[in-house]
Amino acid sequence: MVVLAILALLLVVIFVPRPDIRLTDVRYTTSSCDPVPSSVLATAYVTFTNAGIVDGYIVARFYVDGERRATSVFLVAAKATVTGSLVATIMGCLSHHYSLDTCYPAGDSTTTC
């Protein structure tokens, strides 16, 4: 009986359709320095493609100098491409390092991984 349950679970995992979302492009831009508050706006422009046969969500997290500064959730339809952006205000007009990571939402949540 246990073997049948494990086999049934394995078949469900293999054959249930799920999204296949990939980050296909990311581009970072920075505004000119605003001298009064000494800040810049950093923007990450992202493109996601879903090669799967069902819609799905993906969470994008934008980091500036290793600190998470913006998070956004994107719904990507099956066999579609979606573009979007994440924006962060950064104090100081020095050079900064930008990065982005993604994850699939956990369980029934559409906002946390």
C-alpha positions as YAML, in Angstrom:
chain: A
units: angstrom
residues:
- id: 1
  name: MET
  ca: [0.00, 0.00, 0.00]
- id: 2
  name: VAL
  ca: [2.83, 2.41, 0.84]
- id: 3
  name: VAL
  ca: [4.54, 1.57, -2.44]
- id: 4
  name: LEU
  ca: [1.35, 2.42, -4.35]
- id: 5
  name: ALA
  ca: [1.05, 5.74, -2.52]
- id: 6
  name: ILE
  ca: [4.65, 6.64, -3.35]
- id: 7
  name: LEU
  ca: [4.13, 5.63, -6.98]
- id: 8
  name: ALA
  ca: [0.95, 7.73, -7.21]
- id: 9
  name: LEU
  ca: [2.75, 10.74, -5.73]
- id: 10
  name: LEU
  ca: [5.61, 10.31, -8.18]
- id: 11
  name: LEU
  ca: [3.18, 10.19, -11.11]
- id: 12
  name: VAL
  ca: [1.46, 13.37, -9.92]
- id: 13
  name: VAL
  ca: [4.80, 15.19, -9.63]
- id: 14
  name: ILE
  ca: [5.87, 14.08, -13.10]
- id: 15
  name: PHE
  ca: [2.63, 14.67, -15.00]
- id: 16
  name: VAL
  ca: [0.95, 17.67, -13.34]
- id: 17
  name: PRO
  ca: [1.61, 20.73, -15.52]
- id: 18
  name: ARG
  ca: [3.55, 23.57, -13.91]
- id: 19
  name: PRO
  ca: [5.04, 26.85, -15.06]
- id: 20
  name: ASP
  ca: [8.59, 27.02, -16.40]
- id: 21
  name: ILE
  ca: [9.51, 30.66, -15.81]
- id: 22
  name: ARG
  ca: [12.99, 31.98, -16.62]
- id: 23
  name: LEU
  ca: [14.61, 35.37, -16.22]
- id: 24
  name: THR
  ca: [15.65, 36.09, -19.80]
- id: 25
  name: ASP
  ca: [16.97, 39.63, -19.44]
- id: 26
  name: VAL
  ca: [17.87, 42.17, -16.75]
- id: 27
  name: ARG
  ca: [19.20, 45.68, -17.27]
- id: 28
  name: TYR
  ca: [20.15, 48.20, -14.57]
- id: 29
  name: THR
  ca: [19.95, 51.98, -14.92]
- id: 30
  name: THR
  ca: [20.69, 54.83, -12.54]
- id: 31
  name: SER
  ca: [19.31, 58.35, -12.63]
- id: 32
  name: SER
  ca: [21.47, 61.42, -12.37]
- id: 33
  name: CYS
  ca: [22.44, 62.38, -8.85]
- id: 34
  name: ASP
  ca: [19.94, 64.63, -7.10]
- id: 35
  name: PRO
  ca: [22.28, 66.90, -5.11]
- id: 36
  name: VAL
  ca: [19.75, 68.17, -2.55]
- id: 37
  name: PRO
  ca: [19.06, 64.87, -0.79]
- id: 38
  name: SER
  ca: [22.20, 63.33, -2.42]
- id: 39
  name: SER
  ca: [20.36, 60.38, -3.91]
- id: 40
  name: VAL
  ca: [19.81, 58.42, -7.12]
- id: 41
  name: LEU
  ca: [17.04, 56.19, -8.43]
- id: 42
  name: ALA
  ca: [18.23, 52.74, -9.46]
- id: 43
  name: THR
  ca: [15.97, 50.66, -11.69]
- id: 44
  name: ALA
  ca: [16.19, 47.00, -12.65]
- id: 45
  name: TYR
  ca: [14.30, 46.23, -15.86]
- id: 46
  name: VAL
  ca: [13.44, 42.53, -16.06]
- id: 47
  name: THR
  ca: [12.03, 40.16, -18.67]
- id: 48
  name: PHE
  ca: [10.54, 36.78, -17.79]
- id: 49
  name: THR
  ca: [9.50, 34.02, -20.19]
- id: 50
  name: ASN
  ca: [7.22, 31.12, -19.29]
- id: 51
  name: ALA
  ca: [7.82, 28.07, -21.48]
- id: 52
  name: GLY
  ca: [5.34, 26.03, -19.42]
- id: 53
  name: ILE
  ca: [1.73, 25.23, -20.28]
- id: 54
  name: VAL
  ca: [0.20, 26.87, -17.18]
- id: 55
  name: ASP
  ca: [0.38, 30.41, -15.77]
- id: 56
  name: GLY
  ca: [2.67, 31.03, -12.83]
- id: 57
  name: TYR
  ca: [4.10, 33.58, -10.42]
- id: 58
  name: ILE
  ca: [7.75, 34.48, -9.87]
- id: 59
  name: VAL
  ca: [9.24, 36.78, -7.23]
- id: 60
  name: ALA
  ca: [12.08, 39.15, -8.20]
- id: 61
  name: ARG
  ca: [14.31, 40.72, -5.53]
- id: 62
  name: PHE
  ca: [16.51, 43.73, -6.36]
- id: 63
  name: TYR
  ca: [19.70, 44.23, -4.33]
- id: 64
  name: VAL
  ca: [21.90, 47.30, -4.06]
- id: 65
  name: ASP
  ca: [25.31, 46.75, -2.49]
- id: 66
  name: GLY
  ca: [24.09, 43.39, -1.18]
- id: 67
  name: GLU
  ca: [21.01, 44.81, 0.59]
- id: 68
  name: ARG
  ca: [17.52, 43.96, -0.65]
- id: 69
  name: ARG
  ca: [15.92, 47.22, -1.75]
- id: 70
  name: ALA
  ca: [12.86, 46.14, -3.77]
- id: 71
  name: THR
  ca: [10.71, 43.04, -4.25]
- id: 72
  name: SER
  ca: [8.02, 42.46, -6.84]
- id: 73
  name: VAL
  ca: [5.81, 39.55, -7.89]
- id: 74
  name: PHE
  ca: [5.15, 38.90, -11.58]
- id: 75
  name: LEU
  ca: [2.37, 36.79, -13.09]
- id: 76
  name: VAL
  ca: [3.62, 35.19, -16.30]
- id: 77
  name: ALA
  ca: [1.00, 33.56, -18.52]
- id: 78
  name: ALA
  ca: [1.70, 30.23, -20.19]
- id: 79
  name: LYS
  ca: [3.87, 30.53, -23.31]
- id: 80
  name: ALA
  ca: [4.24, 34.29, -22.74]
- id: 81
  name: THR
  ca: [6.84, 36.93, -21.95]
- id: 82
  name: VAL
  ca: [6.43, 39.68, -19.35]
- id: 83
  name: THR
  ca: [8.53, 42.77, -18.72]
- id: 84
  name: GLY
  ca: [8.61, 44.89, -15.59]
- id: 85
  name: SER
  ca: [10.79, 46.98, -13.33]
- id: 86
  name: LEU
  ca: [11.89, 47.32, -9.73]
- id: 87
  name: VAL
  ca: [12.94, 50.73, -8.40]
- id: 88
  name: ALA
  ca: [15.01, 51.74, -5.37]
- id: 89
  name: THR
  ca: [16.01, 55.14, -4.04]
- id: 90
  name: ILE
  ca: [19.64, 55.12, -2.94]
- id: 91
  name: MET
  ca: [21.18, 57.71, -0.68]
- id: 92
  name: GLY
  ca: [24.59, 58.89, -1.82]
- id: 93
  name: CYS
  ca: [25.85, 59.53, -5.31]
- id: 94
  name: LEU
  ca: [28.69, 57.02, -5.30]
- id: 95
  name: SER
  ca: [29.00, 53.96, -7.52]
- id: 96
  name: HIS
  ca: [26.90, 50.96, -6.44]
- id: 97
  name: HIS
  ca: [26.74, 47.24, -7.17]
- id: 98
  name: TYR
  ca: [23.36, 45.87, -8.39]
- id: 99
  name: SER
  ca: [22.08, 42.31, -8.46]
- id: 100
  name: LEU
  ca: [18.79, 40.47, -8.79]
- id: 101
  name: ASP
  ca: [17.57, 37.05, -7.78]
- id: 102
  name: THR
  ca: [14.32, 35.20, -8.34]
- id: 103
  name: CYS
  ca: [12.35, 32.47, -6.64]
- id: 104
  name: TYR
  ca: [9.03, 30.72, -6.98]
- id: 105
  name: PRO
  ca: [6.45, 31.59, -4.31]
- id: 106
  name: ALA
  ca: [6.07, 28.99, -1.58]
- id: 107
  name: GLY
  ca: [2.82, 27.03, -1.26]
- id: 108
  name: ASP
  ca: [-0.33, 29.08, -1.73]
- id: 109
  name: SER
  ca: [1.47, 32.40, -1.24]
- id: 110
  name: THR
  ca: [2.15, 34.66, -4.21]
- id: 111
  name: THR
  ca: [4.52, 36.94, -2.31]
- id: 112
  name: THR
  ca: [7.01, 34.86, -0.28]
- id: 113
  name: CYS
  ca: [9.48, 32.20, -1.30]
...
